[in-house]
Amino acid sequence: MDAITKNHFYAHPELGFWSWKIAPDLLIWSETVSRFFGLPEREDVPKWDQQARLYTPKSFALLQAALSDCVKTGEPFTLLLEGIHSSGKIIYLNVYGAAERDASGKIIGLFGQFIDRTERENLKKALELSCDKFTLSFEHAPIGMAVVSIKGKFLEANASLSKLLGYSRDELLQLTFQQITHADELLEDLERLNQLLAEKILEDSREKRYIHKSGSIIWVRVSTSLARNTEGEPLYFISQMLDITQSKNSVAILRHAQMGLQEVSQGVVISDANRKILYSNKAFSFITGYSAEEILGKDCKLLQGPQTDPETVKRISFSLRNGMDFHGEILNYRKNGLTYWNELSVLPVHDEHGNITNFIGTSSDISTKVRARQILEEKSAVLSTILDSSATGYMVTDKVGNRLYQNQQCLNLYNIPSDIAEDPSWIHQLEWVANTVKDKQTFLSRISLVKENSQEQTRDIIELKNGRILERISIPILMKDGSFYARLCSIRDVSGQPIA
């Protein structure tokens, strides 16, 4: 073996390397592998078919099959095998293998790594045998939990911790807690752990910062205790971690909000992800009658009452539950019991992982505007009733001819079917009417005239194919500044009447 290869093979104290040349049948491995099996480091490496004594029968069969498949297919393999130490103890090894090819792509050998997993596997078995209840609660705990070696390496991590830190379980098991701890926290961390080892404290509980896989800072409340064996020797640390990033961010949000939102004319509230109010400004208090102290920690549902539309409440809940914005109007109740119309907007705030951390709501008292709109709607309803009962047909069109309104008498005079009347395209109705008049060309030319001359007022006598005579008067509707807004056409039946 040349010097470069030797340096490569013997350099790493925790990883064992191996290489096998198919022809000649030559297997070499690093001294680390020999140490894993408890073999003399300078002893010749036994060939694969002579290694049955180094593995349990099942693991040896798995290894032979993996080697054979890799030689045939070139597919790499990863195995967790039970090995037999020279002392007779069972050891656990991850064996990784891959094909080595020559310049032509022919497989000429295999190479790979051994990693000693004995500590992890023995710990796992010990936990499985003696801590069934602990394991169940560990795996399904809603907070992050980890088993950490005395040196700081993660030995076990639950799903909640993976979610909290952004690493998969397998990724965490390759890390130490030191690698993901904020630099400003590390010295204090190590001091606290030393105190646990020295039995100066029984538990370490405090707030600290971790580095998420994405690089962002997350805050946790961590509690760490030390497990010992029956002789009192330290085994490992057990840590529980609760994500408090949201509350930390909420405090920061409130601090900035108080500086800029107090003078905003709209009511502003900020809530947590559970919709409990964390902050409200002066305008919100003015609108609702509730002081900031009275509303703190409450849900905005307290502004709802008997006359609040339940469908609007459902739409708000659906939007917030699904992380969507809500914009709409809702009838709310002030502290004194009086109602007011609220123009409400609610926006969810997401963290860098897409989780909702807060909601920001803005509100405006639009009671005056809503009442004015109701009055206008009432007047419009009265006018529509009058027009619908009139013997004169009325139609209002915009500048390009689209229908804005037409009453039933207009449809009756031209015998327009309901499906055409309800068609949003005005072209179909125009075609229908044009086909009912005797002089279609003149009718269409008069339509074009008023479209091209918005200020034009016209009076036309239209003779229908069914013998009916109609008088149509068309006048523009102008805005205060004289600009064109729409056109009003009145149509009445003058059959049998003298025509001036």
C-alpha positions in Angstrom: 0.0 0.0 0.0 1.5 3.4 -1.0 1.9 6.3 1.5 -1.0 8.3 0.1 -3.4 5.3 0.5 -2.0 4.5 4.0 -2.6 8.1 5.1 -6.1 8.0 3.6 -6.9 4.7 5.3 -5.4 5.4 8.7 -6.3 9.0 9.1 -9.8 8.9 10.6 -10.2 7.5 14.1 -14.0 6.8 13.9 -14.5 5.7 10.3 -13.1 2.4 9.0 -12.3 2.2 5.3 -12.0 -0.9 3.1 -11.1 -1.7 -0.5 -11.4 -5.0 -2.4 -9.7 -5.8 -5.8 -11.6 -8.6 -7.6 -8.5 -9.8 -9.4 -6.4 -10.6 -7.6 -8.7 -11.3 -4.7 -7.2 -8.7 -2.4 -9.1 -7.1 0.5 -7.5 -4.4 2.6 -9.0 -2.2 5.4 -7.9 0.5 7.8 -6.6 -0.2 11.3 -9.8 1.3 12.6 -11.8 -1.7 11.2 -9.4 -4.1 13.0 -10.0 -2.1 16.2 -13.8 -2.4 15.7 -13.4 -6.3 15.7 -10.7 -6.3 18.4 -8.2 -7.8 16.0 -4.4 -7.0 16.1 -4.0 -3.9 13.9 -1.2 -5.4 11.8 -2.8 -8.8 11.3 -3.5 -9.7 7.7 -7.0 -8.9 6.6 -9.0 -12.2 6.1 -10.7 -12.6 2.7 -14.5 -12.1 2.5 -15.3 -15.9 2.5 -13.1 -16.3 5.6 -14.9 -13.7 7.7 -17.8 -15.9 9.0 -16.2 -15.8 12.5 -16.5 -12.0 12.5 -20.3 -11.8 12.0 -23.5 -13.5 13.2 -24.7 -16.0 10.5 -27.6 -13.8 9.4 -25.4 -10.7 9.1 -22.7 -12.7 7.2 -25.3 -13.9 4.7 -26.5 -10.4 4.2 -23.0 -9.1 3.6 -22.2 -11.9 1.1 -25.4 -11.2 -0.8 -24.7 -7.4 -0.9 -21.2 -7.9 -2.1 -22.4 -10.3 -4.9 -25.1 -7.9 -6.0 -22.8 -4.9 -6.0 -20.3 -6.8 -8.2 -23.0 -7.8 -10.7 -25.1 -4.6 -10.8 -22.8 -1.8 -9.6 -25.5 -0.6 -7.2 -24.1 0.7 -3.8 -25.4 -0.9 -0.6 -25.8 0.1 3.1 -26.1 -2.5 5.8 -26.4 -2.5 9.6 -24.7 -5.8 10.6 -24.1 -7.6 13.9 -20.4 -8.3 14.2 -18.5 -10.4 16.8 -15.7 -8.7 18.7 -12.7 -10.8 19.6 -14.0 -10.7 23.2 -17.2 -12.4 22.1 -19.3 -9.3 22.5 -21.8 -8.3 19.8 -20.9 -5.1 18.0 -23.0 -3.2 15.5 -21.5 -1.8 12.3 -22.9 0.2 9.4 -21.2 -1.1 6.3 -21.3 1.0 3.1 -20.1 -0.3 -0.2 -19.8 0.9 -3.8 -18.3 -0.3 -7.1 -14.9 0.8 -8.4 -14.7 0.9 -12.2 -11.8 1.2 -14.6 -11.6 3.7 -17.4 -13.8 1.5 -19.6 -16.5 1.3 -16.9 -15.8 -2.3 -16.0 -16.2 -3.1 -12.3 -12.7 -4.0 -11.0 -13.5 -3.9 -7.3 -15.5 -2.5 -4.4 -14.7 0.0 -1.7 -16.5 1.5 1.3 -16.7 2.3 5.0 -17.4 0.7 8.4 -18.9 2.9 11.1 -19.2 1.6 14.7 -22.9 1.9 15.8 -22.5 -0.2 18.9 -23.0 2.5 21.4 -26.2 3.8 19.6 -27.6 0.3 19.0 -26.9 -0.9 22.6 -28.5 2.2 23.9 -31.5 1.7 21.7 -31.9 -1.9 22.9 -31.5 -0.8 26.5 -34.2 1.8 26.0 -36.5 -0.7 24.3 -36.1 -3.3 27.1 -36.3 -1.1 30.1 -38.0 2.1 29.1 -41.0 1.1 26.9 -43.2 3.7 28.4 -40.5 6.3 28.1 -39.9 5.4 24.4 -43.6 5.7 23.6 -44.0 9.1 25.2 -40.6 10.1 23.7 -41.6 9.4 20.1 -45.1 10.9 20.4 -44.3 13.9 22.6 -45.7 17.2 21.3 -42.4 18.9 22.3 -38.9 18.2 21.1 -37.0 15.5 23.0 -33.5 14.2 22.6 -31.1 11.8 24.2 -27.6 13.3 24.1 -24.3 11.6 24.8 -22.0 13.0 27.5 -19.8 14.5 24.8 -22.9 16.2 23.2 -23.7 13.9 20.3 -27.4 13.3 19.5 -28.1 9.6 20.2 -31.9 9.9 19.7 -34.3 12.6 18.6 -38.0 12.5 18.3 -40.2 13.8 15.4 -41.1 17.0 17.2 -37.4 17.9 17.6 -36.8 17.2 13.9 -39.7 19.5 13.0 -38.5 22.1 15.4 -34.9 22.2 14.1 -35.5 21.4 10.4 -33.2 18.3 10.4 -34.3 14.7 9.8 -33.7 12.3 12.6 -30.8 10.7 10.7 -29.3 14.2 10.2 -29.6 15.0 13.9 -27.8 11.8 14.8 -24.8 13.0 12.9 -24.6 16.2 14.9 -23.7 17.4 18.4 -25.8 20.0 20.3 -22.8 22.3 20.1 -23.1 22.5 16.3 -26.6 23.9 16.4 -26.3 26.1 19.5 -26.1 29.8 19.1 -22.5 30.9 19.7 -23.6 33.3 22.5 -25.2 30.4 24.4 -22.5 27.8 24.1 -20.2 28.6 27.1 -23.1 28.8 29.5 -24.5 25.5 28.0 -21.2 23.7 28.7 -21.0 25.2 32.2 -24.5 24.0 33.1 -23.8 20.5 31.8 -20.6 20.3 33.8 -22.7 21.3 36.9 -25.1 18.4 36.1 -22.1 16.0 35.8 -20.7 17.2 39.1 -24.1 16.8 40.7 -24.2 20.5 41.6 -27.6 20.8 40.0 -30.2 18.2 39.2 -31.8 19.9 36.2 -31.0 22.7 33.9 -34.0 24.7 32.7 -33.7 28.0 30.8 -34.4 29.8 27.5 -31.8 29.5 24.8 -31.3 29.9 21.0 -30.7 27.2 18.5 -29.7 27.5 14.8 -32.4 26.0 12.5 -31.2 24.1 9.5 -32.3 27.0 7.3 -29.9 29.3 9.3 -32.7 31.1 11.2 -32.7 31.6 14.9 -35.2 29.8 17.0 -35.9 30.2 20.7 -36.6 27.2 22.9 -37.3 26.6 26.6 -35.0 23.6 27.3 -34.9 21.3 30.3 -32.0 18.9 30.6 -31.4 16.2 33.2 -28.7 13.5 33.4 -29.4 9.8 33.4 -27.0 7.6 35.5 -26.6 3.8 35.8 -27.0 1.9 39.1 -23.4 2.7 40.0 -24.1 6.4 39.6 -22.0 6.7 36.4 -23.3 9.2 33.9 -25.0 7.6 30.9 -26.5 10.4 28.8 -28.5 13.6 28.9 -32.2 13.8 28.3 -33.5 17.1 27.0 -37.0 18.5 26.5 -37.4 21.5 24.2 -40.4 23.7 23.8 -40.5 26.1 20.9 -41.1 29.7 22.2 -40.0 31.5 19.0 -43.6 32.6 18.4 -44.0 34.2 21.8 -40.6 35.9 21.4 -41.6 37.2 18.0 -44.9 38.3 19.3 -43.2 40.4 22.0 -41.0 42.0 19.3 -44.0 42.6 17.1 -45.8 44.3 20.0 -42.8 46.5 20.8 -42.7 47.8 17.2 -46.4 48.0 16.9 -46.8 50.3 19.9 -44.5 52.8 18.3 -46.3 53.1 15.0 -49.9 52.0 15.3 -51.2 54.1 18.2 -52.0 57.0 15.9 -53.5 55.1 13.0 -57.1 56.1 12.3 -58.1 52.5 11.7 -58.6 50.1 14.6 -55.7 47.6 14.7 -55.5 44.4 16.7 -52.7 41.8 16.7 -53.4 38.3 18.0 -51.4 35.1 18.5 -52.0 32.0 16.3 -54.9 31.0 18.6 -56.6 34.4 17.9 -56.0 35.7 21.5 -55.5 39.5 21.3 -51.9 40.6 22.2 -52.3 44.3 21.2 -54.9 46.9 20.3 -54.5 50.6 19.4 -56.4 53.7 20.5 -58.7 53.7 17.4 -59.9 50.2 18.2 -60.7 51.3 21.7 -62.5 54.4 20.3 -64.6 52.2 17.9 -65.5 49.4 20.3 -65.5 51.1 23.7 -63.1 48.4 25.1 -59.8 49.6 26.6 -56.5 47.8 25.6 -56.4 46.2 29.1 -60.0 44.9 28.8 -59.4 43.3 25.4 -56.0 41.8 26.1 -56.1 38.0 25.9 -59.6 38.0 24.6 -60.9 36.7 21.3 -62.5 39.2 18.9 -65.6 37.0 18.9 -66.7 39.1 21.9 -67.6 41.8 19.4 -70.2 39.5 17.8 -73.9 39.3 18.9 -77.4 38.1 18.0 -77.6 40.1 14.8 -74.1 39.2 13.5 -74.4 37.2 10.3 -73.4 33.6 11.0 -72.4 33.0 7.4 -69.9 35.9 7.6 -68.5 34.4 10.9 -68.1 31.1 9.1 -66.2 32.8 6.2 -63.9 34.5 8.7 -63.2 31.3 10.5 -62.5 29.4 7.2 -60.1 32.0 6.0 -58.1 32.2 9.2 -58.1 28.4 9.7 -56.6 28.0 6.2 -54.1 30.9 6.5 -55.9 33.2 4.0 -56.7 36.9 4.1 -60.2 38.0 4.9 -61.8 41.2 3.7 -65.5 42.0 4.3 -68.2 43.7 6.4 -69.6 42.4 9.6 -72.2 43.7 12.1 -70.4 44.0 15.5 -71.4 45.2 19.0 -69.7 47.9 21.0 -69.1 47.4 24.7 -72.3 49.4 25.4 -74.3 46.9 23.4 -74.9 49.2 20.4 -74.3 47.8 16.9 -72.0 49.2 14.3 -70.9 48.0 10.8 -67.3 47.0 10.7 -65.2 47.0 7.5 -62.8 44.2 8.6 -59.5 43.0 7.1 -57.5 40.1 8.8 -54.1 39.0 7.5 -52.2 36.0 8.8 -48.5 36.4 9.6 -46.2 33.4 8.8 -42.8 32.6 10.0 -39.9 31.4 7.8 -41.3 27.9 7.9 -44.8 28.9 6.7 -46.4 28.5 10.2 -48.9 31.0 11.3 -47.6 33.0 14.2 -50.0 36.0 14.4 -53.0 37.6 12.9 -53.2 41.4 12.2 -56.7 42.8 11.9 -57.8 46.3 10.9 -61.3 47.7 11.3 -63.2 50.8 10.4 -66.6 52.0 11.5 -68.6 52.2 8.3 -72.1 52.4 9.8 -72.8 55.8 8.1 -71.7 54.4 4.7 -73.7 51.2 5.1 -76.8 53.2 6.1 -76.4 55.5 3.1 -76.1 52.4 0.9 -79.2 50.8 2.4 -81.2 54.0 1.7 -79.9 54.0 -1.9 -80.9 50.3 -2.2 -84.3 51.0 -0.8 -84.8 53.9 -3.2 -83.5 51.7 -6.1 -86.0 49.0 -5.1 -88.9 51.5 -5.2 -87.8 52.8 -8.5 -87.4 49.3 -9.9 -90.9 48.5 -8.8 -92.3 51.6 -10.5 -90.4 50.9 -13.7 -91.3 47.2 -13.8 -95.0 48.0 -13.5 -94.8 50.7 -16.2 -96.4 50.3 -19.7 -93.3 51.9 -21.1 -90.2 49.8 -21.7 -86.9 51.2 -20.3 -83.3 50.2 -21.0 -80.1 51.7 -19.8 -76.8 50.9 -21.6 -73.2 52.0 -21.2 -71.0 53.7 -23.8 -70.3 50.5 -25.7 -73.9 49.3 -25.6 -73.7 46.8 -22.7 -77.0 46.5 -20.8 -77.0 48.0 -17.3 -80.7 47.7 -16.8 -84.0 46.8 -18.6 -87.5 46.4 -17.3 -89.9 43.6 -18.1 -92.0 45.8 -20.4 -88.9 46.2 -22.7 -88.7 42.5 -23.1 -92.4 42.2 -23.7 -92.5 44.8 -26.5 -89.8 42.9 -28.4 -91.0 39.4 -27.3 -87.4 38.7 -26.1 -87.0 35.2 -24.6 -85.8 34.9 -21.0 -82.6 33.0 -22.0 -81.5 35.8 -24.3 -82.5 38.5 -21.8 -80.4 36.8 -19.2 -77.4 36.3 -21.5 -74.6 38.6 -20.4 -73.6 39.3 -24.0 -75.7 42.2 -25.4 -74.9 41.1 -29.0 -77.4 38.2 -28.8 -80.3 40.5 -27.7 -79.4 43.1 -30.4 -79.5 40.3 -33.0 -82.9 39.1 -31.8 -84.4 42.6 -31.8 -83.0 43.4 -35.2 -84.6 40.3 -36.7 -88.0 41.4 -35.4 -88.1 44.8 -37.2 -89.1 45.3 -40.8 -86.2 47.6 -41.8 -83.2 45.9 -40.1 -80.6 47.9 -41.9 -82.1 51.3 -40.8 -82.5 50.0 -37.3 -78.9 48.9 -37.0 -77.6 52.2 -38.5 -79.5 54.2 -35.9 -78.0 52.0 -33.1 -74.5 52.8 -34.6 -75.3 56.5 -34.7 -76.0 56.9 -31.0 -73.0 54.7 -30.1 -70.7 56.9 -32.2 -72.3 60.2 -31.0 -72.7 59.9 -27.2 -74.4 63.3 -26.9 -77.0 62.5 -29.6 -80.7 62.5 -28.7 -82.9 60.5 -31.1 -86.5 59.6 -31.7 -87.3 56.6 -33.9 -90.5 55.0 -35.1 -89.9 51.2 -35.4 -92.3 48.9 -37.3 -92.1 45.3 -36.3 -92.7 42.3 -38.6 -95.7 41.4 -36.4 -97.4 44.8 -37.3 -96.7 46.5 -34.0 -95.5 50.1 -34.1 -93.0 51.2 -31.4 -91.7 54.7 -30.5 -88.1 54.7 -29.2 -86.6 57.8 -27.6 -82.9 57.7 -26.7 -81.2 60.3 -24.5 -77.7 60.4 -22.9 -77.3 60.4 -19.1 -74.5 62.9 -18.3 -72.4 63.4 -15.2 -72.2 66.8 -13.5 -69.1 67.7 -15.5 -70.9 66.9 -18.8 -69.1 63.6 -19.4 -71.1 60.7 -20.8 -72.2 58.1 -18.2 -74.9 56.0 -19.9 -77.9 56.1 -22.3 -81.6 55.8 -21.5 -84.0 54.4 -24.0 -87.7 54.5 -23.5 -89.9 52.3 -25.8 -93.7 52.5 -26.0 -96.3 50.9 -28.2 -97.9 53.5 -30.4 -99.8 51.1 -32.7 -103.1 52.6 -33.9 -102.0 56.1 -32.7 -101.3 59.1 -35.0 -97.6 59.5 -35.5 -96.2 63.1 -35.6 
